[in-house]
Amino acid sequence: MVVKACKVCSYLTEDKKCPACGSDDLSSRWKGEVMIVDPEKSETAKKLGITKPGRYALAVD
């Protein structure tokens, strides 16, 4: 299955709808990825505005 990135929150998923924010606006065109385990302790998550754990794309087209 193809991994797609949510255009709203950048969450990476194989589903047809984003499990993080509920959007169905997904793209198969994305670059880079980051895994966030604990968003409250992660400086990267804070800089990217990520509040839920998971895999995220760094850039989404």
Buried (B, 14 or more C-beta within 10 A) or exposed (E): EEEBBBBBBBBBBEEEEBEBBEEEEBEEEBEEBBEBEEBEEBEEBEEBEBEEBBBBBEEBE
